[in-house]
Amino acid sequence: MPDAHWDRRRLLRATGALVLAAGLAACTAPGGDTGTTPSGAGGGGQGLPPTITILSIRALTGPVSFAGINAQKGIDLAVEQVAKDGLLGGSTLEIETKDVGASTQEAASAASQAIADPSYAAILGPEASAQAAAVSPIAQSSGMPVAYVQAGSGGVLVGDYTFRVTPPAQSYFGVVGDHLSREDVRTASVLFNSGNPTLAELGQTVVPQLGAQRGFRIVGSAGVEVTAQDFTTAASQIAGQAPDVAFLMLTGPQSPVAITQLRQAGFTGEIVGMSAMGAGNLAPAGAQAAGAVWPSNFTATQSAPSSQEFVRAYQAKYGGEAPNNYAAEAYDAVWFLARGIAKANSTDRAAVQHGLDAVAKDGFAGAQGELTFDGHDARVPGVLVRWDGAAEAVLADGTS
């Protein structure tokens, strides 16, 4: 039976017993996309059952719950719209959610349980890169299709059964370079979350590469712990370095604290972050964070028609609340899975994988705008967003 951690309040319908697949958690990640089909994967196209079940592995509690909770809202809206659309004929799409918090072990265990139960057609994977990197080799070796949101580090896309519907930050980071070139930035300091693989990669690799391309020099770089909430030492160091711009590759809850302490230390230059600064996360810093900019794959005011259709539907469902990028990504991921299943006309996992491949090759218009895929990795033009002290505003819109 499912363990006590299953969040029954968030299940759309209870399922039968789940059995842990023996030995699956011991699998190790392949070095890359092998393009091979796991043994035992069958054919497809036999038609859709009355109920199509997908397991969603989310962080609804813990340090990244701000992402998981907002993603859940996008998931719920997408399920409603898929039903209204009739894409799956008379079949009902059900997304069952397990809250795994920050636990990599629980995420891997949840994936193994779903793999062992043939009623699950696919998995909507966790946001955290460490969790995703633990799930992917298990899913790939067993022939279970997985679609991820967030999870932007390496080790996530390990084969033909793993897909990512959140474009990696470096794929649209160029909008920052364009902005900094206009501002004639010459020097930069970097502060990054060393415990988050995506943010560490941005701070240690992507930003220095951007500097080499755009002609600015890195004068300081430092990492902080994943749960750090005191940045006074780092802020003093950056203020002393006096760069034109400070890159803060931090989580959503860390960003307003770091910005406030950076300004208190006397830094007056430009501040550049990542999409974690969105979703209202800079509100606690208020006017202290005014002028901070970040690239994003989605903001509620971007101009793409499909984005605005999503925004209107989301606001109608959630009392006027504006959606953030986590909701948009998860919404797109559900539609991606539903489209793949419809193309397969089957819940056979190998058939679903082929259906998802076809959707990725075609691309589609979603909440994030026009999605294309580089293999199994989503791409969007991206937008540049600025915090004005009270709200977010689009500086550059690649979706228009």
matplotlib code that plots the C-alpha trace (Angstrom):
import matplotlib.pyplot as plt

x = [0.0, 1.1, 3.1, 1.8, 3.4, 0.9, -0.9, -4.4, -6.0, -4.4, -5.3, -7.9, -8.8, -7.4, -5.5, -5.0, -2.0, 1.4, 4.4, 8.0, 9.9, 12.7, 16.2, 15.1, 16.4, 19.9, 20.1, 22.8, 22.4, 23.7, 26.2, 23.7, 20.8, 21.3, 18.2, 17.6, 14.3, 14.3, 13.7, 10.1, 8.6, 5.6, 3.7, 0.8, -2.1, -4.7, -7.0, -7.4, -8.9, -11.7, -9.2, -5.6, -3.5, -0.3, 1.7, 2.9, 5.9, 5.9, 7.5, 4.4, 6.4, 10.0, 12.4, 11.1, 7.4, 6.8, 7.5, 5.5, 2.4, 2.2, 2.9, -0.1, -2.3, -1.2, -1.7, -5.2, -6.2, -4.7, -6.6, -9.9, -9.1, -8.0, -11.3, -13.2, -11.2, -12.1, -8.5, -8.7, -12.1, -14.2, -11.2, -10.6, -7.1, -6.3, -3.1, -2.3, 0.1, 2.7, 4.4, 8.0, 9.2, 13.0, 13.7, 15.5, 14.9, 11.1, 11.1, 12.9, 10.7, 7.5, 8.8, 9.6, 6.1, 4.5, 6.7, 5.6, 1.9, 0.8, -2.1, 0.3, 0.9, 3.6, 5.2, 5.2, 8.6, 9.8, 11.2, 14.4, 17.3, 18.7, 15.4, 15.0, 18.5, 17.5, 14.2, 15.5, 17.7, 15.0, 12.4, 14.6, 15.7, 12.1, 10.5, 8.4, 7.8, 8.6, 8.0, 9.8, 9.3, 12.3, 15.1, 17.5, 20.8, 22.6, 21.7, 18.0, 17.6, 19.3, 17.5, 14.5, 11.9, 12.9, 11.6, 11.8, 9.1, 10.9, 13.6, 17.0, 17.9, 21.0, 18.9, 17.3, 20.0, 21.0, 18.3, 20.4, 23.4, 21.6, 20.5, 23.9, 25.5, 23.1, 24.0, 27.8, 28.5, 32.3, 32.6, 30.5, 30.4, 28.5, 26.8, 25.3, 23.6, 26.2, 23.8, 21.4, 22.9, 21.1, 22.0, 25.6, 25.9, 24.6, 26.9, 30.0, 29.7, 26.9, 27.6, 31.3, 30.6, 28.2, 30.9, 33.4, 30.9, 29.7, 32.9, 32.5, 35.0, 34.1, 35.8, 34.4, 32.5, 31.2, 28.8, 26.4, 24.7, 21.3, 19.4, 21.5, 19.6, 22.4, 24.4, 26.0, 29.6, 29.0, 27.2, 30.1, 32.5, 30.5, 30.1, 33.9, 34.5, 32.3, 31.2, 28.8, 26.5, 25.9, 24.5, 22.5, 21.8, 19.7, 16.4, 13.2, 13.2, 16.9, 16.7, 14.9, 17.2, 20.3, 19.2, 18.3, 21.6, 23.5, 21.9, 22.5, 26.2, 26.3, 26.1, 24.4, 25.0, 22.7, 21.3, 20.5, 18.9, 17.0, 13.3, 13.2, 13.0, 9.6, 6.4, 6.2, 9.4, 10.9, 7.8, 9.5, 12.3, 9.9, 11.6, 15.1, 14.9, 13.6, 15.5, 16.5, 16.1, 16.0, 15.4, 12.4, 10.6, 7.2, 5.7, 2.0, 2.2, 4.1, 2.3, 2.1, -1.6, -1.4, 0.2, -2.6, -5.3, -3.6, -3.5, -7.2, -8.2, -5.9, -7.3, -10.8, -10.1, -8.1, -10.0, -7.9, -4.5, -1.8, 0.0, 3.8, 6.3, 5.9, 2.2, 2.8, 5.4, 3.3, 0.3, 2.3, 3.7, 0.2, -0.8, 2.4, 1.7, -2.0, -1.0, 1.5, -1.1, -3.6, -1.1, -0.3, -4.0, -2.7, -1.4, 1.2, 4.4, 6.4, 3.6, 3.3, 7.0, 6.7, 3.7, 5.7, 8.5, 6.1, 4.8, 8.3, 9.2, 6.1, 6.2, 3.0, 1.6, 1.4, 1.4, 5.1, 4.4, 5.6, 7.4, 9.9, 12.2, 15.9, 15.6, 13.7, 14.5, 12.0, 12.9, 11.1, 12.3, 12.2, 11.5, 13.4, 11.6, 12.2, 10.9, 9.8, 9.5, 5.9, 5.3, 7.0, 7.2, 8.5, 11.6, 12.1, 9.6, 10.8, 7.3, 5.7]
y = [0.0, 3.6, 4.9, 7.6, 10.4, 10.3, 13.6, 12.2, 15.6, 16.4, 13.2, 13.5, 9.9, 7.2, 4.4, 0.8, -0.6, 0.4, -2.1, -0.9, -2.2, -4.2, -3.0, 0.0, 2.6, 1.2, 2.1, 4.6, 7.3, 6.7, 9.2, 10.6, 10.1, 6.6, 6.6, 3.0, 1.5, -0.3, -4.1, -5.1, -2.0, -3.0, -1.8, 0.6, 2.2, -0.1, 2.8, 4.8, 3.4, 5.2, 6.6, 7.8, 8.1, 10.1, 10.4, 14.0, 14.1, 17.5, 19.5, 20.9, 21.3, 22.2, 24.9, 24.7, 24.4, 27.8, 26.2, 23.0, 24.8, 27.1, 24.2, 22.4, 25.2, 25.0, 21.3, 21.5, 24.1, 22.0, 18.9, 20.8, 22.2, 18.9, 17.5, 20.4, 20.2, 16.6, 15.8, 12.4, 11.6, 10.0, 9.3, 11.1, 12.4, 12.0, 13.5, 12.0, 14.0, 12.8, 15.4, 14.4, 17.7, 18.0, 14.2, 12.7, 9.2, 9.8, 11.1, 8.0, 5.7, 7.3, 6.9, 3.2, 2.6, 4.2, 2.1, -1.1, -0.3, -0.7, 1.7, 4.7, 5.9, 8.5, 10.6, 14.4, 14.7, 16.8, 20.4, 19.9, 18.8, 16.4, 14.6, 14.6, 13.2, 10.3, 9.6, 9.8, 6.6, 4.6, 5.8, 5.4, 1.9, 0.8, 2.5, 5.1, 8.4, 11.4, 15.1, 17.6, 21.2, 23.1, 20.5, 22.5, 20.7, 18.0, 14.3, 14.9, 14.1, 10.7, 9.0, 8.8, 8.5, 11.7, 15.2, 18.7, 21.3, 24.1, 25.6, 25.7, 29.1, 29.3, 28.9, 32.3, 34.0, 36.0, 38.6, 39.6, 40.0, 42.3, 44.4, 44.6, 45.6, 48.5, 49.5, 49.3, 47.0, 46.3, 44.4, 41.9, 40.0, 36.7, 35.2, 31.7, 29.0, 26.2, 23.5, 24.0, 22.4, 24.7, 27.9, 26.8, 26.1, 29.5, 31.2, 29.2, 28.6, 30.5, 34.0, 33.8, 32.7, 35.6, 37.9, 36.6, 37.0, 40.5, 42.0, 42.3, 41.0, 38.9, 40.6, 38.3, 35.0, 33.2, 30.4, 30.1, 27.2, 26.0, 27.3, 30.4, 33.4, 35.7, 37.3, 40.2, 38.9, 38.3, 41.6, 43.5, 41.7, 42.6, 46.2, 46.3, 44.9, 47.8, 46.0, 47.5, 44.5, 41.9, 38.5, 36.8, 33.2, 32.4, 30.8, 32.8, 33.1, 34.1, 36.8, 39.6, 39.1, 39.2, 42.3, 44.1, 43.3, 44.2, 47.6, 48.1, 47.3, 50.3, 48.5, 50.8, 48.9, 46.8, 43.6, 40.6, 37.4, 34.5, 33.6, 32.7, 36.5, 36.4, 35.0, 37.9, 36.7, 40.3, 41.8, 41.5, 43.7, 46.3, 49.4, 48.1, 45.7, 48.3, 48.0, 44.3, 42.4, 38.8, 36.6, 34.3, 31.8, 33.3, 36.3, 37.1, 40.2, 38.7, 39.2, 35.8, 35.0, 31.5, 33.0, 35.5, 32.8, 30.9, 34.0, 34.7, 31.1, 31.1, 34.3, 33.1, 30.0, 31.6, 34.8, 37.2, 35.9, 36.3, 33.1, 32.7, 30.7, 27.6, 27.4, 28.1, 25.4, 22.7, 23.7, 23.2, 19.9, 18.4, 19.5, 18.0, 14.7, 14.8, 15.5, 12.7, 10.2, 11.4, 10.9, 7.4, 6.5, 4.3, 4.3, 1.7, 3.5, 2.8, 4.2, 7.3, 7.8, 7.8, 10.2, 12.6, 12.5, 13.5, 16.4, 17.6, 17.5, 19.6, 22.0, 23.7, 27.0, 27.0, 29.2, 30.0, 31.0, 29.1, 26.0, 24.2, 21.4, 20.8, 17.0, 16.5, 19.9, 22.8, 26.2, 29.5, 33.0, 34.3, 37.7, 40.2, 41.3, 44.2, 44.8, 48.4, 48.2, 47.0, 44.9, 43.1, 44.8, 43.4, 45.1, 42.9, 40.4, 37.8, 36.2, 39.1]
z = [0.0, -0.4, 2.6, 5.0, 3.1, 0.2, 0.3, 0.0, 0.1, -3.3, -5.0, -7.7, -7.1, -4.9, -6.6, -5.8, -4.1, -5.3, -5.2, -5.0, -8.0, -6.5, -7.3, -9.5, -7.0, -7.4, -11.1, -12.1, -14.6, -18.1, -19.5, -22.0, -24.3, -25.6, -27.8, -26.9, -25.9, -22.6, -22.6, -22.1, -23.7, -25.7, -28.7, -28.7, -30.5, -28.9, -27.9, -24.7, -21.5, -19.6, -17.1, -17.9, -14.7, -14.4, -11.2, -10.3, -8.0, -6.4, -3.5, -1.7, 1.5, 2.2, 0.8, -2.8, -2.0, -3.6, -6.9, -6.2, -4.9, -7.9, -10.3, -8.7, -9.7, -13.3, -13.3, -11.9, -14.6, -17.4, -16.3, -16.4, -19.9, -21.3, -20.3, -21.9, -25.0, -25.8, -26.8, -25.2, -26.4, -23.7, -21.5, -18.2, -17.4, -13.7, -12.1, -8.8, -6.7, -4.2, -2.0, -1.5, 0.0, -0.4, -0.2, -3.2, -1.8, -1.6, -5.2, -6.5, -4.4, -5.8, -9.3, -8.7, -7.2, -10.3, -12.6, -10.9, -11.3, -14.9, -14.4, -14.6, -18.2, -17.3, -14.6, -14.2, -12.6, -9.7, -9.9, -8.0, -10.1, -7.5, -7.3, -11.1, -11.6, -9.2, -11.0, -14.6, -14.7, -13.0, -15.5, -18.5, -17.7, -17.1, -20.1, -18.1, -19.9, -17.7, -18.3, -16.0, -15.1, -13.7, -13.1, -15.2, -14.5, -16.3, -15.5, -16.1, -19.8, -19.9, -22.7, -24.9, -22.1, -20.4, -21.5, -20.0, -20.6, -18.8, -21.1, -19.4, -18.3, -20.4, -23.5, -23.1, -21.0, -24.1, -23.3, -20.3, -22.5, -24.8, -21.9, -20.3, -23.6, -23.9, -20.3, -21.2, -18.3, -17.9, -14.5, -12.6, -9.3, -8.9, -5.9, -6.4, -4.5, -4.5, -3.4, -6.3, -9.4, -11.8, -10.0, -9.4, -13.2, -14.0, -11.5, -12.3, -16.0, -17.8, -16.4, -17.0, -20.6, -21.0, -19.8, -22.3, -25.1, -24.1, -22.9, -19.1, -16.6, -13.5, -10.5, -7.8, -7.4, -4.3, -3.4, -0.5, 1.1, -0.2, 2.9, 3.5, 4.7, 5.9, 3.1, 5.0, 4.4, 0.7, 0.4, 1.9, -0.4, -3.5, -2.4, -1.9, -5.4, -6.8, -10.0, -12.5, -12.0, -9.4, -10.5, -7.8, -8.8, -5.7, -4.8, -4.6, -0.8, -0.7, -3.4, -1.4, 1.6, -0.5, -2.4, 0.8, 2.5, -0.7, -0.8, 2.9, 2.3, -0.1, -3.5, -6.1, -9.3, -11.4, -10.0, -12.3, -11.1, -12.4, -12.8, -9.1, -8.5, -10.2, -8.7, -6.3, -4.5, -4.5, -2.7, 0.8, -0.5, -1.9, -3.2, -2.1, -5.0, -7.5, -10.8, -10.4, -13.7, -14.7, -17.7, -17.7, -19.8, -18.7, -17.2, -17.0, -19.1, -22.1, -25.4, -27.0, -27.7, -26.2, -23.0, -22.6, -23.1, -20.3, -18.1, -18.6, -17.7, -14.7, -13.3, -13.9, -11.9, -9.1, -8.4, -10.4, -9.2, -11.8, -12.7, -12.4, -14.4, -12.2, -12.9, -16.7, -17.0, -15.2, -17.3, -20.4, -19.1, -18.6, -22.1, -23.5, -21.9, -23.0, -26.5, -26.5, -25.2, -27.8, -30.6, -29.2, -28.9, -26.1, -22.5, -23.4, -22.2, -25.4, -27.5, -25.2, -25.6, -29.4, -29.1, -27.0, -29.5, -32.2, -30.1, -29.4, -33.1, -33.9, -30.9, -29.7, -28.5, -24.7, -21.6, -22.2, -25.8, -28.8, -27.5, -29.7, -28.6, -29.0, -28.8, -25.6, -24.1, -24.5, -25.9, -25.8, -26.9, -23.3, -21.8, -19.7, -16.5, -14.2, -10.7, -10.2, -6.4, -6.4, -9.5, -12.5, -15.9, -19.2, -20.5, -23.6, -25.0, -27.4, -27.5, -29.4]

ax = plt.figure().add_subplot(projection="3d")
ax.plot(x, y, z, "-o")
ax.set_aspect("equal")
plt.show()
